[in-house]
Amino acid sequence: MRRLGSRDFFMLLLLAMMAFFTFSALQQVNRGDAPTYSQIRELFHQGRVEYFTLEDSTLTLTLRGQKEGESVRMVYQVASPLVFYSDMRQLIDEQLASGVLKGYDYPPGVESSWWYDFIPYLVAAAVLCLFWYLMMRQRSAGGGGSAPGAARFSRARTRTLSDQGKKVTFEDVAGADEEKEELREIVEFLRDPQKFTSLGARIPKGVLLVGPPGTGKTLIAKAVAGEAGVQFLSISGSDFVELYVGVGAGRVRDLFDQAKKDSPAIVFIDEIDAVGRRRGAGLGGGHDEREQTLNQLLVEMDGFAVNEGVIVLAATNRQDILDPALLRPGRFDRQIYVGLPDIKGREDILKVHARQKPLAEDVVLKDVARATSGFTGADLENLLNEAALLAARADRRFITRADLHEAMLKVIAGPEKRSRVVTERARKLTAYHEAGHAVVIHELATADPVHQITIVPRGQAGGMTISLPQEDTAYQSKQELTEQIARCLGGRVAEQLVLGDISTGAGSDIQRASAIARNMVMRYGMSDKLGSVTFESGHDEVFIGRSMAQAKSYSEEVAALIDGEVRSLIDGAYTRCEDILTRCRQELEITARYLLDHEVMEGEVFAKVFDDPQAEELAPYRENLS
């Protein structure tokens, strides 16, 4: 049910007032054969009233009869004595002077002042003026309160640092030293603009923060405002997009008007790709309302208006779909890439998020940083939070190394599903599948060492083989990619080799191996037959999607060659896995049997399968091996 606003309330009030005055102007209609007020007035005008009395609201008339000396009495209830007197006063005075009316009896004080007749009209005029005033105020102020006025839609729904809680500075941002150094110029300009303008320097009007989700782009923008100590106006790109035409452009104008009033100020537009997409893209030729909003943004950033003291920061993880007009100098002059943190950056991020968390003595954040390659800042914060929840669940006062390890597995693959009912055949298949992965990884030259093997279901996976990188790498060689394909296929080959059957459990492995092989051929130019040629345009239509929009810039013959090269890479990796697992069949059996008994095999125990096969914990699993 819709709530009544102030506009609806005053409309109802006006209707009630009009009904009241209409009712007051009419005589109360009695039931049955009682006279009406119009009949009473007609009797006075015909001169048939000889005498009348008015007591309270009771009007008693003495009427002349049809015959001489005959009289008739009539009683009528008036709505208001004052209204009756005001209406009939002149006629009563004239008939009394002419002798038509013999006399009357009014209660004392019934005589009204001259202004009494105007009271109903004054009240009605006051109500109309009040209603008009509220309507004009609603139009100018956007409806006010909860009323959805049209002007209210054009207001930018900005948020400030005070709305977002604790003040953020560069000390709260870790793992982005180069990015912070680039932004210190912005801070210095906002603190002391004369230092730059005296040398003829122009500070960038806009800075675009680009990078994967969760790398800290929004946090860096808040830190810039916190360091500079200026007004910070934050808004999301999706806040500009509305159903009504012209609302987005109006919000852009209002946003920059607010910034100019509070200058020096920082305007931060998060997820700017929601409003800054390339114009004229898509199946329909574009989106008029969104393009109007983008055009207004372009004008505000580089139009005739001088926005001194206003710097625009924006963040996106889709720089490729932004309109080129946004990226030119004069608008977003500087583009800063905020990438995944390296091992040192991850350690610094962990230290920041661990300030309020008690860690046990066995926790070494450097080791955690080494084991979390590819994690973003948001992932690391979530990792420590999950570890704290696990420690609290176990009624511990400190976060232990085991808590962090379990939290890392939970973040990567989900929680353990120990309650899931798994058949013995499925457990055996999973054990040999994961053992195949582990053995192949151990035998590959460029693969990372095995950290843990488990056949406990997690998420959608029936088991996992975890290998942790020893160092961060920016690039990958052809050998590394080829061995990654073999690593993916180790489980499938082990199923076929030992059990003589294959399962759907290798579906994700095959999908990943195929993607790596196709990228090697089509994107990285690692095919001997096709040479150093890329077969991807690298341009995706904004609204259509990647697979539909990729332009095919090669012939059917080349497509057949691509498919053949991809198949060749997959088959080569498959054959290599067969050779490794055939040669290391004993190690495969020991690993699988250990997993069937213990469900989890740590990396140290797995290393003994190759380095120290006579180890005591492996003795029960060496029996009856051919």
DRENMIVO-666787 format. One record per residue (C-alpha): residue in one letter; x negated, y, z negated. Coordinates in nm, 4 decimals. Example, Ala and Ser with C-alpha at 12.3 -4.5 7.8 and 13.67 -1.06 7.14 Angstrom:
code	x	y	z
A	-1.2300	-0.4500	-0.7800
S	-1.3670	-0.1060	-0.7140
//
This chain:
code	x	y	z
M	0.0000	0.0000	0.0000
R	-0.1331	0.3419	0.0980
R	-0.2005	0.5851	-0.1881
L	-0.0182	0.9196	-0.1861
G	-0.2558	1.2083	-0.1264
S	-0.2117	1.5720	-0.2256
R	-0.0597	1.6440	0.1143
D	0.2113	1.3795	0.0695
F	0.2825	1.4939	-0.2862
F	0.3490	1.8536	-0.1909
M	0.5645	1.7496	0.1017
L	0.7832	1.5544	-0.1404
L	0.7861	1.8483	-0.3827
L	0.8991	2.0833	-0.1056
L	1.1813	1.8506	-0.0042
A	1.2944	1.8214	-0.3663
M	1.3004	2.1985	-0.4078
M	1.4997	2.2440	-0.0888
A	1.7497	1.9815	-0.2037
F	1.7817	2.1520	-0.5415
F	1.8555	2.4939	-0.3965
T	2.0998	2.3486	-0.1482
F	2.2797	2.1733	-0.4282
S	2.2814	2.4889	-0.6423
A	2.4361	2.6890	-0.3627
L	2.7311	2.4515	-0.3404
Q	2.9984	2.3976	-0.5913
Q	3.0072	2.0674	-0.7642
V	3.2603	1.8468	-0.5908
N	3.4947	1.6829	-0.8345
R	3.6501	1.3493	-0.7808
G	4.0078	1.2931	-0.6761
D	4.2155	1.6024	-0.5733
A	4.0032	1.8646	-0.7560
P	3.9479	2.1897	-0.5605
T	3.6230	2.2759	-0.3929
Y	3.4275	2.5954	-0.4324
S	3.5330	2.7100	-0.0880
Q	3.8982	2.6702	-0.1884
I	3.8365	2.8755	-0.5022
R	3.6853	3.1563	-0.2985
E	3.9792	3.1397	-0.0558
L	4.2255	3.1857	-0.3442
F	4.0417	3.5011	-0.4540
H	4.0368	3.6427	-0.1015
Q	4.4143	3.5735	-0.0575
G	4.4840	3.7658	-0.3749
R	4.6575	3.4728	-0.5410
V	4.4465	3.4911	-0.8583
E	4.6276	3.6868	-1.1257
Y	4.3994	3.6246	-1.4197
F	4.0924	3.4062	-1.4855
T	3.8618	3.3160	-1.7707
L	3.5077	3.1801	-1.7607
E	3.3826	2.9969	-2.0657
D	3.0524	2.8127	-2.0360
S	3.0950	2.6428	-1.6937
T	3.4746	2.6119	-1.7056
L	3.6620	2.8479	-1.4756
T	4.0374	2.8703	-1.5563
L	4.2554	3.0442	-1.2930
T	4.6108	3.1736	-1.3366
L	4.7695	3.1791	-0.9919
R	5.0834	3.3528	-0.8690
G	5.3552	3.1030	-0.7865
Q	5.5858	3.0789	-0.4911
K	5.8718	3.2337	-0.6855
E	5.8842	3.5515	-0.8907
G	5.7598	3.5014	-1.2427
E	5.6177	3.1583	-1.1647
S	5.2478	3.0912	-1.2378
V	5.0101	2.8004	-1.1853
R	4.6972	2.7139	-1.3845
M	4.3881	2.5652	-1.2158
V	4.0626	2.4514	-1.3784
Y	3.7284	2.4295	-1.1956
Q	3.3726	2.3494	-1.3135
V	3.1244	2.5956	-1.1686
A	2.7637	2.5000	-1.1182
S	2.6310	2.8252	-1.2643
P	2.8224	3.1247	-1.4114
L	2.5536	3.3594	-1.2887
V	2.5772	3.2284	-0.9344
F	2.9584	3.2623	-0.9434
Y	2.9419	3.6151	-1.0774
S	2.6816	3.7223	-0.8282
D	2.8898	3.5812	-0.5410
M	3.2318	3.7167	-0.6429
R	3.1442	4.0371	-0.8320
Q	3.2291	4.2888	-0.5594
L	3.5631	4.1260	-0.4709
I	3.6625	4.1016	-0.8382
D	3.5913	4.4723	-0.8932
E	3.7939	4.5723	-0.5843
Q	4.0968	4.3580	-0.6821
L	4.0865	4.4783	-1.0391
A	4.0938	4.8428	-0.9215
S	4.3825	4.7774	-0.6812
G	4.5867	4.5858	-0.9351
V	4.5788	4.2541	-0.7558
L	4.3799	4.1088	-1.0427
K	4.5438	4.1767	-1.3793
G	4.2325	4.0965	-1.5792
Y	3.9555	3.8473	-1.6581
D	3.7452	3.7239	-1.9429
Y	3.3682	3.6845	-1.8916
P	3.1328	3.5660	-2.1645
P	2.9038	3.8411	-2.2921
G	2.5676	3.8779	-2.1116
V	2.6835	3.7245	-1.7872
E	2.5953	4.0424	-1.6034
S	2.2696	3.9678	-1.4177
S	1.9868	4.1991	-1.3180
W	1.9480	4.3154	-0.9599
W	1.6482	4.0969	-0.8994
Y	1.8240	3.7791	-1.0014
D	1.9570	3.7265	-0.6518
F	1.6057	3.7052	-0.5144
I	1.4739	3.4370	-0.7552
P	1.5602	3.1351	-0.5334
Y	1.3981	3.2978	-0.2338
L	1.0872	3.3905	-0.4318
V	1.0469	3.0350	-0.5601
A	1.0864	2.8894	-0.2113
A	0.8340	3.1390	-0.0704
A	0.5864	3.0525	-0.3476
V	0.6149	2.6806	-0.2715
L	0.5611	2.7424	0.1000
C	0.2567	2.9625	0.0326
L	0.1071	2.7006	-0.1973
F	0.1618	2.4299	0.0614
W	0.0013	2.6434	0.3349
Y	-0.2974	2.7195	0.1109
L	-0.3584	2.3514	0.0351
M	-0.3348	2.2596	0.4031
M	-0.5911	2.5256	0.5020
R	-0.8225	2.4182	0.2219
Q	-0.7944	2.0571	0.3339
R	-0.8899	2.1518	0.6901
S	-1.1889	2.3588	0.5885
A	-1.3258	2.1281	0.3194
G	-1.2610	1.7985	0.4931
G	-0.9616	1.6974	0.2945
G	-1.1247	1.7086	-0.0460
G	-1.1074	1.4275	-0.2949
S	-0.9913	1.1076	-0.1356
A	-0.7924	1.2665	0.1503
P	-0.9365	1.1514	0.4832
G	-0.9487	1.4939	0.6516
A	-1.0950	1.5255	0.9978
A	-1.3765	1.7519	0.8833
R	-1.4839	1.5011	0.6251
F	-1.5783	1.2500	0.8930
S	-1.8320	1.4953	1.0321
R	-2.0195	1.5160	0.7036
A	-2.3441	1.3212	0.6874
R	-2.3354	1.0660	0.4055
T	-2.6864	1.1322	0.2850
R	-2.8580	0.9903	-0.0207
T	-3.1325	1.1583	-0.2184
L	-3.4114	1.0249	-0.4377
S	-3.2075	1.1122	-0.7457
D	-2.9314	0.8854	-0.6162
Q	-3.1784	0.5978	-0.5727
G	-3.3215	0.5926	-0.9239
K	-3.6932	0.5869	-1.0047
K	-3.9303	0.8218	-0.8259
V	-4.1575	0.6364	-0.5850
T	-4.5187	0.7369	-0.5168
F	-4.8093	0.5929	-0.3196
E	-4.9139	0.3978	-0.6305
D	-4.6011	0.1875	-0.5893
V	-4.6946	0.1005	-0.2304
A	-4.9574	-0.1720	-0.1922
G	-5.1012	-0.3485	0.1058
A	-5.0636	-0.0503	0.3398
D	-5.3761	0.1586	0.2844
E	-5.4152	0.2728	0.6459
E	-5.0466	0.3592	0.6728
K	-5.0616	0.5700	0.3568
E	-5.3692	0.7518	0.4876
E	-5.1827	0.8450	0.8071
L	-4.8965	0.9874	0.6050
R	-5.1095	1.1893	0.3635
E	-5.1248	1.4643	0.6269
I	-4.7475	1.4944	0.6085
V	-4.7665	1.5250	0.2305
E	-5.0423	1.7871	0.2480
F	-4.8470	1.9913	0.5033
L	-4.5342	1.9947	0.2888
R	-4.7381	2.0976	-0.0138
D	-4.9516	2.3601	0.1626
P	-4.8371	2.4411	0.5191
Q	-5.0676	2.7439	0.5389
K	-5.3693	2.5129	0.5387
F	-5.2644	2.3765	0.8791
T	-5.0925	2.6736	1.0400
S	-5.3966	2.8955	0.9812
L	-5.5932	2.6699	1.2143
G	-5.3194	2.6639	1.4770
A	-5.2310	2.3025	1.3995
R	-4.8796	2.1732	1.4450
I	-4.7686	1.9037	1.2077
P	-4.5787	1.6159	1.3691
K	-4.2045	1.6766	1.3790
G	-4.1273	1.3115	1.3482
V	-4.2977	0.9922	1.2338
L	-4.1662	0.6532	1.3421
L	-4.2415	0.3565	1.1156
V	-4.2423	0.0348	1.3155
G	-4.2840	-0.3187	1.1900
P	-4.1164	-0.6475	1.0966
P	-3.8370	-0.6509	0.8375
G	-3.9481	-0.6472	0.4760
T	-4.2908	-0.4879	0.5274
G	-4.2085	-0.1759	0.3229
K	-4.1142	0.0901	0.5786
T	-3.8351	0.2352	0.3658
L	-4.0525	0.2228	0.0546
I	-4.3298	0.4159	0.2316
A	-4.0832	0.6875	0.3376
K	-3.9640	0.7268	-0.0218
A	-4.3244	0.7432	-0.1395
V	-4.3991	1.0292	0.1036
A	-4.1119	1.2309	-0.0407
G	-4.2140	1.1436	-0.3952
E	-4.5736	1.2489	-0.3364
A	-4.4760	1.5749	-0.1657
G	-4.2172	1.6600	-0.4299
V	-3.9647	1.7842	-0.1709
Q	-3.6020	1.7133	-0.0983
F	-3.5456	1.3678	0.0510
L	-3.2336	1.3048	0.2595
S	-3.1833	0.9412	0.3494
I	-2.9232	0.8056	0.5904
S	-2.8772	0.4845	0.7854
G	-2.8487	0.4803	1.1630
S	-2.5181	0.2962	1.1395
D	-2.3690	0.5871	0.9373
F	-2.3614	0.7974	1.2536
V	-2.1461	0.5538	1.4469
E	-1.7717	0.5945	1.3961
L	-1.4497	0.5159	1.5736
Y	-1.3615	0.8793	1.6332
V	-1.5136	1.0743	1.9196
G	-1.7620	1.3441	1.8237
V	-1.8057	1.2320	1.4630
G	-2.1608	1.1041	1.5151
A	-2.2837	1.4267	1.6741
G	-2.1164	1.6250	1.3963
R	-2.2943	1.4202	1.1314
V	-2.6292	1.4789	1.3019
R	-2.5665	1.8557	1.2948
D	-2.4580	1.8406	0.9310
L	-2.7653	1.6331	0.8391
F	-3.0078	1.8874	0.9807
D	-2.8071	2.1768	0.8355
Q	-2.8481	2.0210	0.4911
A	-3.2209	1.9727	0.5529
K	-3.2675	2.3357	0.6628
K	-3.0886	2.4635	0.3521
D	-3.3105	2.2493	0.1270
S	-3.6365	2.2959	0.3232
P	-3.9069	2.1885	0.2869
A	-3.7388	1.8518	0.3191
I	-3.7810	1.5049	0.4634
V	-3.5053	1.3466	0.6685
F	-3.5275	0.9672	0.6705
I	-3.3194	0.7676	0.9202
D	-3.3319	0.3972	0.8424
E	-3.2641	0.1458	1.1220
I	-3.2677	0.4198	1.3842
D	-3.2215	0.1612	1.6598
A	-2.8499	0.1592	1.5700
V	-2.8156	0.5081	1.7192
G	-3.1345	0.5480	1.9245
R	-3.0875	0.2646	2.1752
R	-3.1783	0.3255	2.5353
R	-2.9045	0.5177	2.7191
G	-2.7131	0.3637	3.0077
A	-2.7911	0.0071	2.9006
G	-2.5537	-0.2847	2.8817
L	-2.2829	-0.4409	3.0917
G	-2.0540	-0.1398	3.0675
G	-2.3135	0.1174	3.1532
G	-2.3548	0.2532	2.8038
H	-2.1619	0.3801	2.5030
D	-2.0469	0.7404	2.5364
E	-1.9998	0.8150	2.1672
R	-2.3364	0.6662	2.0698
E	-2.5090	0.8485	2.3537
Q	-2.3548	1.1779	2.2447
T	-2.4915	1.1161	1.8978
L	-2.8355	1.0387	2.0420
N	-2.8259	1.3516	2.2585
Q	-2.7456	1.5636	1.9553
L	-3.0344	1.4047	1.7664
L	-3.2694	1.4852	2.0538
V	-3.1516	1.8464	2.0575
E	-3.1917	1.8878	1.6823
M	-3.5448	1.7459	1.6889
D	-3.6641	1.9408	1.9919
G	-3.4040	2.1999	2.0809
F	-3.3932	2.5744	2.0517
A	-3.3552	2.5632	1.6757
V	-3.6709	2.5994	1.4676
N	-3.6805	2.3327	1.1986
E	-3.9748	2.4573	1.0011
G	-4.0347	2.2607	0.6868
V	-3.8195	1.9679	0.8047
I	-3.9943	1.6442	0.8967
V	-3.8085	1.3432	1.0302
L	-3.9118	0.9922	0.9271
A	-3.7481	0.6926	1.0874
A	-3.7853	0.3166	1.0560
T	-3.7089	0.0341	1.2956
N	-3.8141	-0.3185	1.3794
R	-3.6903	-0.2855	1.7400
Q	-3.9107	-0.0222	1.8968
D	-3.8689	-0.1861	2.2362
I	-3.5020	-0.0855	2.2646
L	-3.5414	0.2800	2.1652
D	-3.4756	0.5516	2.4207
P	-3.8007	0.6874	2.5712
A	-3.6852	1.0444	2.5046
L	-3.7102	0.9750	2.1324
L	-4.0677	0.8533	2.1520
R	-4.2244	1.1408	2.3411
P	-4.4434	1.4026	2.1688
G	-4.2381	1.6796	2.0167
R	-3.9890	1.4387	1.8663
F	-4.1527	1.1353	1.7176
D	-4.5102	1.2486	1.7640
R	-4.6635	0.9723	1.5575
Q	-4.5849	0.6034	1.5483
I	-4.7224	0.3990	1.2604
Y	-4.7164	0.0211	1.2688
V	-4.6455	-0.1375	0.9301
G	-4.7455	-0.5006	0.9792
L	-4.7732	-0.8078	0.7641
P	-5.0182	-0.7652	0.4769
D	-5.3516	-0.9490	0.4775
I	-5.4791	-1.1504	0.1843
K	-5.6055	-0.8405	0.0007
G	-5.2808	-0.6586	0.0687
R	-5.0772	-0.9521	-0.0584
E	-5.2815	-0.9616	-0.3770
D	-5.2245	-0.5885	-0.4333
I	-4.8513	-0.6294	-0.3695
L	-4.8347	-0.9157	-0.6171
K	-5.0100	-0.7010	-0.8784
V	-4.7517	-0.4240	-0.8304
H	-4.4559	-0.6565	-0.8705
A	-4.6170	-0.8442	-1.1594
R	-4.6510	-0.5341	-1.3799
Q	-4.3345	-0.6071	-1.5759
K	-4.3637	-0.9866	-1.5627
P	-4.5629	-1.1861	-1.8216
L	-4.7947	-1.4301	-1.6443
A	-4.9533	-1.7373	-1.7982
E	-5.3314	-1.7725	-1.8149
D	-5.3356	-2.0346	-1.5385
V	-5.1891	-1.7902	-1.2831
V	-5.4432	-1.6462	-1.0403
L	-5.2784	-1.3947	-0.8085
K	-5.5605	-1.4262	-0.5566
D	-5.4792	-1.7944	-0.5125
V	-5.1117	-1.7089	-0.4717
A	-5.2043	-1.4501	-0.2094
R	-5.4139	-1.7059	-0.0230
A	-5.1246	-1.9522	-0.0208
T	-4.8657	-1.7049	0.1066
S	-4.9986	-1.6197	0.4508
G	-4.7259	-1.4594	0.6637
F	-4.5260	-1.3356	0.3649
T	-4.3981	-0.9788	0.3734
G	-4.3823	-0.7475	0.0742
A	-4.0148	-0.8331	0.0273
D	-4.0994	-1.2051	0.0373
L	-4.3639	-1.1619	-0.2318
E	-4.1293	-0.9649	-0.4537
N	-3.8682	-1.2375	-0.4107
L	-4.1324	-1.5031	-0.4868
L	-4.2175	-1.3492	-0.8249
N	-3.8509	-1.2988	-0.9052
E	-3.7686	-1.6617	-0.8296
A	-4.0627	-1.7719	-1.0452
A	-3.9339	-1.5559	-1.3314
L	-3.5886	-1.7129	-1.2966
L	-3.7385	-2.0628	-1.3062
A	-3.9362	-1.9771	-1.6193
A	-3.6262	-1.8348	-1.7869
R	-3.4282	-2.1450	-1.6919
A	-3.6901	-2.3580	-1.8677
D	-3.6913	-2.1284	-2.1771
R	-4.0542	-2.0295	-2.1226
R	-4.1938	-1.6944	-2.2298
F	-4.4487	-1.6802	-1.9498
I	-4.4483	-1.7478	-1.5758
T	-4.6739	-2.0429	-1.5070
R	-4.8596	-2.1569	-1.1976
A	-4.6086	-2.4396	-1.1551
D	-4.3255	-2.1863	-1.1536
L	-4.4941	-1.9898	-0.8770
H	-4.5597	-2.3038	-0.6748
E	-4.2002	-2.4201	-0.7042
A	-4.0768	-2.0699	-0.6204
M	-4.2950	-2.0637	-0.3086
L	-4.1479	-2.3928	-0.1874
K	-3.8009	-2.2657	-0.2678
V	-3.8558	-1.9495	-0.0652
I	-3.9981	-2.1439	0.2306
A	-3.7601	-2.4405	0.2472
G	-3.4921	-2.3958	-0.0159
P	-3.4270	-2.5713	-0.3470
E	-3.4759	-2.9412	-0.4031
K	-3.1814	-3.1716	-0.3307
R	-3.2608	-3.4530	-0.5736
S	-2.8936	-3.5329	-0.6157
R	-2.8586	-3.6118	-0.2457
V	-2.7965	-3.9822	-0.1833
V	-3.0626	-4.1137	0.0567
T	-3.0674	-4.4709	0.1824
E	-3.3804	-4.6811	0.1544
R	-3.4170	-4.6909	0.5328
A	-3.3961	-4.3109	0.5488
R	-3.6559	-4.2779	0.2689
K	-3.8929	-4.5128	0.4536
L	-3.8493	-4.3261	0.7812
T	-3.9097	-3.9905	0.6082
A	-4.2182	-4.1233	0.4294
Y	-4.3842	-4.2443	0.7501
H	-4.2742	-3.9265	0.9318
E	-4.4386	-3.6963	0.6777
A	-4.7408	-3.9250	0.6449
G	-4.7839	-3.9022	1.0240
H	-4.7866	-3.5216	1.0023
A	-5.0423	-3.5270	0.7225
V	-5.2820	-3.7732	0.8877
V	-5.2763	-3.5865	1.2194
I	-5.3377	-3.2552	1.0420
H	-5.6348	-3.4047	0.8587
E	-5.7919	-3.5223	1.1839
L	-5.7472	-3.1963	1.3763
A	-6.0446	-2.9652	1.3777
T	-5.8613	-2.6328	1.3485
A	-5.5706	-2.7381	1.1258
D	-5.5356	-2.6076	0.7722
P	-5.5883	-2.8594	0.4906
V	-5.2880	-3.0426	0.3491
H	-5.1618	-2.8894	0.0263
Q	-4.8678	-3.1141	-0.0547
I	-4.6522	-3.3883	0.0970
T	-4.3008	-3.4534	-0.0284
I	-4.0027	-3.6627	0.0767
V	-3.7652	-3.4842	-0.1609
P	-3.4961	-3.3160	0.0503
R	-3.5088	-2.9352	0.0574
G	-3.2461	-2.7362	0.2402
Q	-3.1838	-2.9089	0.5720
A	-3.5198	-3.0861	0.5710
G	-3.5563	-3.4430	0.4511
G	-3.9219	-3.3864	0.3606
M	-4.2125	-3.1480	0.4039
T	-4.5835	-3.1484	0.4744
I	-4.7348	-2.8237	0.3525
S	-5.0725	-2.7022	0.4728
L	-5.2019	-2.3693	0.3502
P	-5.4340	-2.1484	0.5573
Q	-5.7722	-2.0635	0.4116
E	-5.7957	-1.7256	0.5804
D	-5.5870	-1.4807	0.7825
T	-5.6166	-1.4887	1.1592
A	-5.5044	-1.2220	1.4011
Y	-5.5363	-1.4338	1.7167
Q	-5.5123	-1.7977	1.8120
S	-5.7223	-1.9821	2.0675
K	-5.6053	-2.2352	2.3231
Q	-5.7513	-2.5150	2.1143
E	-5.5628	-2.3995	1.8053
L	-5.2332	-2.3811	1.9923
T	-5.2875	-2.7215	2.1504
E	-5.3575	-2.8748	1.8114
Q	-5.0484	-2.7039	1.6696
I	-4.8439	-2.8953	1.9256
A	-5.0096	-3.2206	1.8157
R	-4.9403	-3.1299	1.4531
C	-4.5715	-3.0936	1.5317
L	-4.5531	-3.4291	1.7096
G	-4.7341	-3.6337	1.4425
G	-4.4128	-3.7334	1.2656
R	-4.2343	-3.8499	1.5813
V	-4.5332	-4.0596	1.6910
A	-4.5565	-4.2227	1.3450
E	-4.1885	-4.3234	1.3615
Q	-4.2381	-4.4847	1.7027
L	-4.5648	-4.6530	1.6088
V	-4.4638	-4.8071	1.2755
L	-4.0881	-4.8531	1.2907
G	-4.0432	-4.8943	1.6637
D	-3.7649	-4.6373	1.6581
I	-3.7251	-4.2594	1.6595
S	-3.4844	-4.0293	1.4745
T	-3.3295	-3.6846	1.4922
G	-3.5514	-3.5724	1.2065
A	-3.8131	-3.4624	1.4580
G	-3.5725	-3.2271	1.6369
S	-3.7126	-2.9060	1.4890
D	-4.0702	-3.0303	1.5433
I	-4.0063	-3.0938	1.9129
Q	-3.8357	-2.7561	1.9488
R	-4.1336	-2.5762	1.7974
A	-4.3834	-2.7749	2.0053
S	-4.1928	-2.6931	2.3239
A	-4.1831	-2.3226	2.2361
I	-4.5596	-2.3147	2.1765
A	-4.6298	-2.4945	2.5037
R	-4.3991	-2.2672	2.7045
N	-4.5527	-1.9536	2.5558
M	-4.9012	-2.0856	2.6416
V	-4.7998	-2.1246	3.0055
M	-4.5676	-1.8291	3.0598
R	-4.6915	-1.5631	2.8207
Y	-5.0570	-1.6265	2.7399
G	-5.1825	-1.7483	3.0804
M	-5.3384	-2.0681	2.9407
S	-5.2545	-2.2926	3.2350
D	-5.5308	-2.4100	3.4710
K	-5.2885	-2.4526	3.7627
L	-5.1063	-2.1215	3.7224
G	-5.3991	-1.9139	3.6040
S	-5.3982	-1.5997	3.3923
V	-5.0531	-1.4859	3.4990
T	-4.7564	-1.4005	3.2802
F	-4.4096	-1.4961	3.3948
E	-4.2081	-1.2873	3.1540
S	-4.0959	-0.9346	3.2299
G	-4.1140	-0.8318	2.8680
H	-3.7975	-0.6215	2.9032
D	-3.4707	-0.7241	2.7514
E	-3.1450	-0.5469	2.8131
V	-3.0251	-0.3866	2.4973
F	-2.6749	-0.5276	2.4698
I	-2.6883	-0.8455	2.6741
G	-2.9352	-1.0660	2.4939
R	-3.2746	-1.2097	2.5659
S	-3.1935	-1.5266	2.7531
M	-2.9386	-1.3600	2.9842
A	-3.1342	-1.0501	3.0541
Q	-3.4797	-1.1794	3.1343
A	-3.5516	-1.1092	3.4952
K	-3.6854	-1.4069	3.6851
S	-3.9889	-1.2782	3.8711
Y	-4.1059	-1.6115	4.0155
S	-3.9885	-1.8673	4.2689
E	-3.8331	-2.2081	4.2132
E	-4.1616	-2.3719	4.3099
V	-4.3425	-2.1780	4.0378
A	-4.0660	-2.2686	3.7927
A	-4.1252	-2.6347	3.8706
L	-4.4983	-2.5863	3.8125
I	-4.4261	-2.4171	3.4783
D	-4.2082	-2.7067	3.3690
G	-4.4784	-2.9498	3.4795
E	-4.7494	-2.7668	3.2833
V	-4.5332	-2.7528	2.9715
R	-4.4646	-3.1245	3.0023
S	-4.8351	-3.1904	3.0515
L	-4.9252	-3.0075	2.7294
I	-4.6599	-3.1963	2.5327
D	-4.7624	-3.5340	2.6757
G	-5.1288	-3.4659	2.6085
A	-5.0574	-3.3789	2.2454
Y	-4.8384	-3.6894	2.2111
T	-5.1152	-3.9151	2.3443
R	-5.3642	-3.7536	2.1076
C	-5.1358	-3.8225	1.8112
E	-5.1056	-4.1862	1.9175
D	-5.4828	-4.2196	1.9278
I	-5.5249	-4.0601	1.5832
L	-5.2544	-4.2649	1.4125
T	-5.3683	-4.5907	1.5742
R	-5.7219	-4.5267	1.4532
C	-5.6045	-4.4171	1.1070
R	-5.3309	-4.6772	1.0653
Q	-5.4596	-4.7819	0.7225
E	-5.4582	-4.4240	0.5905
L	-5.1078	-4.3781	0.7306
E	-4.9826	-4.6862	0.5436
I	-5.1421	-4.5835	0.2143
T	-4.9950	-4.2344	0.2341
A	-4.6451	-4.3583	0.3199
R	-4.6437	-4.6236	0.0446
Y	-4.7601	-4.3655	-0.2111
L	-4.4791	-4.1311	-0.1076
L	-4.2182	-4.4064	-0.1414
D	-4.3257	-4.4598	-0.5032
H	-4.3978	-4.1026	-0.6160
E	-4.2009	-3.8898	-0.3638
V	-4.4655	-3.6162	-0.3940
M	-4.8336	-3.6396	-0.2993
E	-5.0633	-3.3545	-0.3875
G	-5.3403	-3.2421	-0.1548
E	-5.6170	-3.3691	-0.3879
V	-5.4753	-3.7230	-0.3884
F	-5.4269	-3.7160	-0.0119
A	-5.7883	-3.6142	0.0409
K	-5.8977	-3.9275	-0.1492
V	-5.7208	-4.1443	0.1097
F	-5.9984	-4.0486	0.3531
D	-6.2834	-3.9515	0.1233
D	-6.2422	-4.2056	-0.1589
P	-6.0099	-4.4903	-0.0522
Q	-6.1261	-4.6995	-0.3505
A	-5.9803	-4.4508	-0.5968
E	-5.7877	-4.6077	-0.8833
E	-5.4557	-4.4299	-0.8113
L	-5.4630	-4.5661	-0.4552
A	-5.5430	-4.9265	-0.5458
P	-5.1791	-5.0583	-0.5516
Y	-5.1271	-4.9275	-0.1967
R	-5.4346	-5.0867	-0.0385
E	-5.3015	-5.4403	-0.0931
N	-5.1898	-5.6529	0.2031
L	-5.3289	-5.4052	0.4572
S	-5.4427	-5.5686	0.7778
//
